[in-house]
Amino acid sequence: MTLATSDIDFLRDLVAKHSGNVIAPRQVYMLEQRLAPLAGTIGLGDVPALVAKLRSTNDANLSNQVAEAVTVNETSFFRDMHVFEAMRKSVIPDLMKKNERSKEIRIWCAACSSGQEPYSLSMVIREHFPQLASWKVSIVATDLSEEMLSKSRSGAYSQLEVNRGLPAKSLVRYFERKGASWQAKRELSELIDFRRLNLTTPWPFLGQFDVIFIRNVLIYFDQRTKADILTRMRRALRPDGYLFIGAAETTIGLNVPFQRTEIDATVCYRPNSQ
Ligand SMILES: C[S@@+](CC[C@H](N)C(=O)[O-])C[C@H]1O[C@@H](n2cnc3c(N)ncnc32)[C@H](O)[C@@H]1O
């Protein structure tokens, strides 16, 4: 079934309001594809019936479910490997020097999707920095989607998912076979605190971080929303912290308090001095 233009416009507005995600014309097919199962789950026959319910009830909970259902959750282990290399070679060694007194390192992995990114960070820490076992290392991993967070918390990945980016050596070292899937070991998951957080609304106080990963999500926002999120992230980042955005993302054209720098092959952003 093809959705009426008025229903498409209604859904695009609703998604923009609840998650900031801009549904590009080439992604409109996703509305039908992703929302048909949601309509079925809640006992509505099809997407036009779902739109009719949304129009008549203005149900905030249902609106959030719609916004979450149309998020793009593409991810993989060690996505853009050079970023993890920069963490291993430069960032973590630098933080170990700077935070020698507090013995604490805090990382925020914003828009973590199904968890491969924070588990990859956890592996870098466990594999290469045994000295940090006595430190307080924490990775706060957040996402808008409850479904993605539940998958992340489970720490269970299919063969297909581990085939994407996870070296065989790390698979056998940090995961256990559990039926048809692979279960992340506790030594990885114990570093990670998964929480729901919508980047486009005011977020709760999370403290300050040494490193923020906000990769492959800015592309779904308009310029104003990107700038607003990055400006607020500056306040959540220590003055000498590190920010990583996606390989295909840029701050060009945005008035944000960061300066671009490079660590080997990796682009990284550092706060402007204030
Ligand atoms: C393409 S994935 C990126 C995953 C991972 N960071 C990576 O680079 O592989 C984008 C994620 O952003 C999340 N997302 C979209 N809009 C969001 C919002 N307003 N607040 C928080 N997360 C959001 C989606 O749920 C999705 O899991």
The ligand as an SDF file (V2000), in Angstrom:
LIG
                    3D

 27 29  0  0  0  0  0  0  0  0999 V2000
   23.3200    4.5450   12.6900 C   0  0  0  0  0  0  0  0  0  0  0  0
   23.1880    4.2480   14.4030 S   0  0  0  0  0  0  0  0  0  0  0  0
   24.8210    4.6370   14.9630 C   0  0  0  0  0  0  0  0  0  0  0  0
   25.3650    3.6010   15.9100 C   0  0  0  0  0  0  0  0  0  0  0  0
   26.8170    3.7770   16.3250 C   0  0  0  0  0  0  0  0  0  0  0  0
   27.0330    5.0480   16.9620 N   0  0  0  0  0  0  0  0  0  0  0  0
   27.7430    3.6190   15.1590 C   0  0  0  0  0  0  0  0  0  0  0  0
   28.3500    4.5910   14.7200 O   0  0  0  0  0  0  0  0  0  0  0  0
   27.8770    2.4970   14.6620 O   0  0  0  0  0  0  0  0  0  0  0  0
   22.2350    5.6840   14.9160 C   0  0  0  0  0  0  0  0  0  0  0  0
   21.5800    5.5140   16.2690 C   0  0  0  0  0  0  0  0  0  0  0  0
   21.1300    6.8030   16.6910 O   0  0  0  0  0  0  0  0  0  0  0  0
   19.9660    6.6260   17.4630 C   0  0  0  0  0  0  0  0  0  0  0  0
   19.2230    7.9040   17.5020 N   0  0  0  0  0  0  0  0  0  0  0  0
   18.5290    8.5060   16.5150 C   0  0  0  0  0  0  0  0  0  0  0  0
   17.9710    9.6530   16.9570 N   0  0  0  0  0  0  0  0  0  0  0  0
   18.3260    9.7820   18.2410 C   0  0  0  0  0  0  0  0  0  0  0  0
   18.0550   10.7500   19.2520 C   0  0  0  0  0  0  0  0  0  0  0  0
   17.2860   11.8280   19.0030 N   0  0  0  0  0  0  0  0  0  0  0  0
   18.5920   10.5570   20.4790 N   0  0  0  0  0  0  0  0  0  0  0  0
   19.3580    9.4770   20.7390 C   0  0  0  0  0  0  0  0  0  0  0  0
   19.6490    8.5190   19.8360 N   0  0  0  0  0  0  0  0  0  0  0  0
   19.1380    8.6650   18.6010 C   0  0  0  0  0  0  0  0  0  0  0  0
   19.2110    5.5240   16.7470 C   0  0  0  0  0  0  0  0  0  0  0  0
   18.2870    4.8810   17.5980 O   0  0  0  0  0  0  0  0  0  0  0  0
   20.3520    4.6100   16.2890 C   0  0  0  0  0  0  0  0  0  0  0  0
   20.5210    3.5270   17.1700 O   0  0  0  0  0  0  0  0  0  0  0  0
  1  2  1  0
  2  3  1  0
  2 10  1  0
  3  4  1  0
  4  5  1  0
  5  6  1  0
  5  7  1  0
  7  8  2  0
  7  9  1  0
 10 11  1  0
 11 12  1  0
 11 26  1  0
 12 13  1  0
 13 14  1  0
 13 24  1  0
 14 15  1  0
 14 23  1  0
 15 16  2  0
 16 17  1  0
 17 18  1  0
 17 23  2  0
 18 19  1  0
 18 20  2  0
 20 21  1  0
 21 22  2  0
 22 23  1  0
 24 25  1  0
 24 26  1  0
 26 27  1  0
M  CHG  2   2   1   9  -1
M  END
$$$$
